[in-house]
Amino acid sequence: MVERKLLVLFGSQTGTAQDTAERIGREAKRRHFQCRVEALDSYDVANLINELLVVFVCATTGQGDPPDNMKMFWRFLFRKNLPPSSLCQLDYAVLGLGDSSYPKFNFVAKKLHKRVLQLGGNPLLPAALGDDQHDLGPDAVVDPWLLALWDKILALYPLPPGLEIISPDVRLPPKYTLHYLAEDSPHPDGGLLQPTAPRAVASELHPFSAQLVSNQRVTAESHFQDVRLIEFDITGSGITFSAGDVVMIQPQNCPEDVQQFCQLLRLDPDRRFVLKPTEPGTSLPALLPQPCTIRHLVTHYLDISCVPRRSFFELLSYFSTNELEREKLQEFSSAQGQEELYSYCNRPRRTTLEALWDFPHTTCAVPPEYLLDLIPRIRPRAFSIASSVLARPDRIQILMAVVRYKTRLSKPRRGLCSTWLASLNPEQGDVRVPLWVKKGGMKFPTDPDTPVIMIGPGTGVAPFRAAIQERVAQGCRGGEGLCSAPHPGEPKAGVGAAEQQERSCLPGWQGQSWSRGRAAPADSVCPSLQLPAPMTSITCQRAARPLTHGKSIHRRGLASSHPSPPAGLSETGEEGLCSSCGCSGGQEAFKAHTRGPPVLGLVSNSFWDPWRILAGSLTQNCLSKECQADASGCG
C-alpha cells in the first residue's frame, strides 16, 4: 500500500499563510496522514523530487515578491538547468493568499503553480487565490477549495481499512508537551537578551543583542505624534549595511500584560519546564531556551497582543466548560460567523489577551501544553535604518513613530514593538535589544553625481536620512545632494554643519528660508535629521483643513497627488495658498524660492505639496498670522 504522507510547505510574511498551512496539517491528521508542516526555506528543496504529495501555501508581498522565508526556495526552483521532468511523480496543489487591491494579485502563487507544472508536477486542482478584500476574507476561497482538495486526495490515498475521519468534535493532541521541573533543579543560564558573542552572522535564528545607547524624542511633547530617534551599539556584531537597508527587531510583551496573562490562565510565571514534541521529527521552537520559565515564554515568545485569528477560537472552543462561551467560540470559528468575528476582533483591533478576558471560564481551563498551538509567536518588526555606517561606525539609528490610536474600545491601541522600545531607558542599566539587518528594497545610486528625487509616500524620512549621511561622509558637497540646481554662474548650496549636536527638530526649525544657490547656515541645519531645516517640516496644525484646489484633500500626515497646480504656483504669485494649510496670506505672505528641476529633493507625504516639488520650489514659507499662531504645533 502507498505510504500516506503529506507535506505542507508555506511561505508567510505576516503569519496568515502559516496559520492556513497549520490548519491543513490539522485536517490531514484527522484523515490519518503523516503530515509535516514546514516553511519553504526550512525544507531541503533537494528532497522535493522524492515527495509524492505536497500542498504549497504562499503569500505575495510587496510588488509581487515572495515572502522572506521562501526566497531561497524560490531562487532554486527557477534555476534554468532543472530538467523538465524533475517533479513528474509529484501530486501538488497551490493555495495563494493575496490582496486584489495590489496590481500583482497572488503573483507568487500563480507563478509557483506554473513552474511546478513545467517541471512535470501533476496538479490536483487549479491554484486557489484567496483575497483579503473579499467580505469573508481569504476563507471565502479557502473553505470550498479545501473540501474539493480532500476529495481529490482521498480518491488517490483512501483511508486504511477500519479507520474513519476523526470528527471535528474531537480535540487533537498538542504539538508539544510541557514537563515541569522541580524547583531545586538548576536554573537556565541564558536568555534571549544576554549579551553574548554571536555564533554566526546575525539573523532571525541568531539575533545580535545590541546595547541601547540613546532613546530621544524628536517631536515636541505637545505634538500629537511621539517620534523617537533610537541608537544601538552593534560593536562586534559583524553587521554591515547601506542606505535603504532594514533592521529587524524582536520585541517583547510588557510586564503588566504578562502578569495578567498568567493570572487569567492560573500559571506560575516562575515555574520552569522543558518542551518535548509529541511526534517524532517535530523540531522545537527556535529562540526558546531549554529549560524555560513560563514568564520567559509569555514575555519573549507568545504574541498575546496580536489580533486573534479564526483558528484561535476553534481551538479555544474545545476547552470551554461554559455552554454560552462554547457556542460563541464555535460561531467565531465557523464559516458563517466570519463577519461577526471581524466585527469583534479585526475592526476594533481586539488583542488575544482581551479576547481571553471575555471568555474567563474557558481561559482558566486551557492546558499549558496547548499554549504554543493556541497563540502564535511574536514576529520581528522591520525599521528602515536612519543612519550611515560611514558616518556612525558600529551604530544603527532608527526613527520610530510610537503607534497609538483609538478604536471603539475604551483602551487605546498600542503597537507592541514601538511601545516597548519607547519605554526603554539606557540610563537605567545595560539595556539590550535583539536585532539583525536585512537588505531593503530601496537602492540608492552609487554615483554621487546621479540626480535623485526622494519620495516617501508613507515611508518616512529614515532611509533618506541614511542616504544623505552617507553622501556627506563620502565627502560630497551639499549642493550635489540637497538643493535645486543653481542658475548659471551661481555656486551650489552646501549642507551646512552636518554633525551638529543632536536636538529636537520640532518645533523652532520651521519657517527658515533656504535660498537655492546659497549655503545653509550652520544653525539652520536640523541636527536630528541632518537636513536643512525647512526640509524637515513645513506643515502646521491647520493642515487638517483641505486645500482648495483640485479634488484632492491634503491633511496632516496625508497628501494625495494633485490634478492641477495650486494657485500658489501661478507665474505672478498674486494668488497663493500656504503649502501647509491652505490659508491665504497674499503675495506678501510668501517667500517663493527659485524654481528649477531639483538635483535631489526630499519629499515626505506629511511635509510636501507634490506640485511644489515638481515645480522645483523647495519651500514656500507662509508668514500670515494664522500660520504663525499655529507654529508651535507644526511638524
Salt bridges, closest charged atoms under 4 A:
GLU3 OE2 - LYS5 NZ 3.73
GLU22 OE2 - LYS175 NZ 3.75
GLU27 OE2 - ARG23 NE 3.34
GLU38 OE2 - ARG36 NH1 2.77
GLU51 OE2 - ARG36 NH2 3.41
ASP68 OD1 - LYS71 NZ 3.25
ASP68 OD2 - LYS438 NZ 2.43
ASP139 OD1 - ARG23 NH1 3.77
ASP139 OD2 - ARG310 NH1 3.05
ASP143 OD1 - ARG23 NH2 2.71
ASP143 OD2 - ARG310 NH1 3.17
GLU204 OE2 - ARG377 NH2 2.69
GLU221 OE1 - ARG217 NH1 3.73
ASP226 OD1 - ARG217 NE 3.66
ASP226 OD1 - ARG228 NE 2.84
GLU231 OE2 - ARG392 NE 3.05
GLU231 OE2 - ARG395 NH1 3.47
ASP245 OD2 - LYS439 NZ 3.33
ASP270 OD1 - ARG295 NH2 3.03
GLU279 OE2 - LYS29 NZ 3.76
GLU325 OE2 - HIS361 ND1 3.01
GLU331 OE1 - LYS328 NZ 3.32
GLU340 OE2 - LYS328 NZ 3.63
GLU354 OE1 - ARG413 NH1 2.73
ASP358 OD2 - ARG350 NH1 3.39
ASP430 OD1 - ARG432 NE 3.13
GLU480 OE2 - ARG477 NH2 3.55
GLU502 OE2 - ARG465 NH2 3.82
ASP609 OD1 - HIS562 NE2 3.47
ASP609 OD2 - ARG612 NE 3.78
GLU626 OE2 - ARG542 NH2 3.34
